[in-house]
């Protein structure tokens, strides 16, 4: 599997505090069947230097090769929606046109559509992270449909499908899947203990809802195109 959203880098956001924590997450992800994983530290008020992200990714990859762990880390960012297009482009996934875009956890801002259109007009492809955990979208999923019809893509948190984020997120995740409004599952992992970087349980749950072939698209085919910069 390929995980497009994971807070695996140490000492940069609310992910692991030290390098050993990153390695523990990497071991878990590899054991769960993930082969490529995009390191996506939060980019909000604090604009980390992309060079710092690249350095940490390189160091982690070296350690994974040394330990013969079959996992490759790529660079990216978990970007707050209102960073502006120039900043979004600096934290794209593996240097492609694809960018993660996160909305506040409390509501869908009135400017959500405008910020996504600005990104699309700039040649970027915004991927909306975990809409099933956004109260405005849980209440009115049509808000999300409009954004998707205009060109945005959608990533569910894999554990939402198994109830890890509560019954409302689970119901919304299942509804969005059935409506074919989902392009990716990702772990949004933060640690090896509380929010592990795993997706196999979500993949299994998705297979039961939409069938194995459609579920495979969410964790293999579609994310593979993203990391290679190929159009979906
Ligand atoms: Fe995240």
Boltz pocket constraint, residues with backbone or C-beta under 6 A from the ligand:
constraints:
  - pocket:
      binder: B
      contacts: [[A, 5], [A, 7], [A, 40], [A, 78], [A, 188]]
      max_distance: 6.0
